């Protein structure tokens, strides 16, 4: 499986990670997110665009507002990527542990 850098880049910013974590708890508008963060509404909108472009966040309209939520499909794809890294890491660890040391040869 090829690495999909868009997930890592989107969540590489601390503010975007915080926004993502807030949306995990509940969907929210830009103004709702901005009230919980030390950044402006335009900044929150820019961060949401990056998360949306990465496929991690989706939006729906509710009257004049857009409500943002975690996109379950994007999150599932990112989780699959993380699981792939974890499996590779465990396989490498297993090889290292199972190699005989100088004392065992």
N, C-alpha and C positions, 0 to 999 in steps of 0.2 A: 504494500500500500504506500503510495507516494504521500509525502508530507504536504498538508494543505496549510501553507503559511498564513493564510488570511485569518484563521482562528487565533493563532499565536500572536500575530500582529495586533489584532483587534483587542485582545485581552492583555497585551503587553503594557498598556497604559494604566496606571493606578486608578485614575478617575473612571475610565471605562470599566475596569473590574468592579469598582464600587457600584456603578450604575447597573451592571449586569447582576450583581448580588442583590441589589434592591429589587430588580425585576423578577428575580427568582422568588422573592417573598410575595410579591403581588404586582399585577400590571399597574402602570402609572402614566400620567401625562408628563410632558416636559416640565410644566410648572411644578407639579408634584415632586418630580425628581430634583429640580433646581432648589426647592425649599429644603431638601435634605442634604444639599451639597454646598460647599463653599465656592461654587462657580455660577456664572450667569446662565440664563436660559438659552441664549445663542450658543454658548459653549456646550451645554447639555445636548442641544440639537445636533451639533457637529459630532459629538461622541456617539450619539444614537445612530447617525448616518453611517459611521464606520462599523458599528455593531450590526446594523441592518445589512450593509453591503457584504459583510462576512457571513451573513445567514444566521446569526445568533439571535436576532431580535426581529419581531414582526410588529406591524402597526395596524390598528383599525380606527376608523373614524367614529367618534361619538359626539354628534352635534358639531360644534366648532373645534373641538379638541381631537387630537390623535392620541390614542391610548397605546402604549408600547408594552409588549410582553415578550417573554422568551419564546423563540421559535423552536418547537420540539423537534422538528426535522433537522435543523441546523445543530442543535445541541446533541442529538443522537449521532450525527456524523462526526462531531468533534469528540464525543466520548469514544467512538470507534477508533479514532486516531490515537487518543490517549491510551486506550486498551492495547493497541498495536505496539506503542512504545513500551508499555509495561511488559508485554510478553517478550519483546526483544531484550529488555533489560534483565528479566528473570532468566532467559535462556543463556545470556552472556555470563550471568552470575553463576549459574549451574556449571557451565564449562570451566570457569575459574576455580570453583570449589572442588570439582572432581579431578582436576589435574594433580598428579602426584607432586609432592614437594621434594626437595633435594634429599631430605631425610628418609623419604619413603622409597627412593630409587636405589 
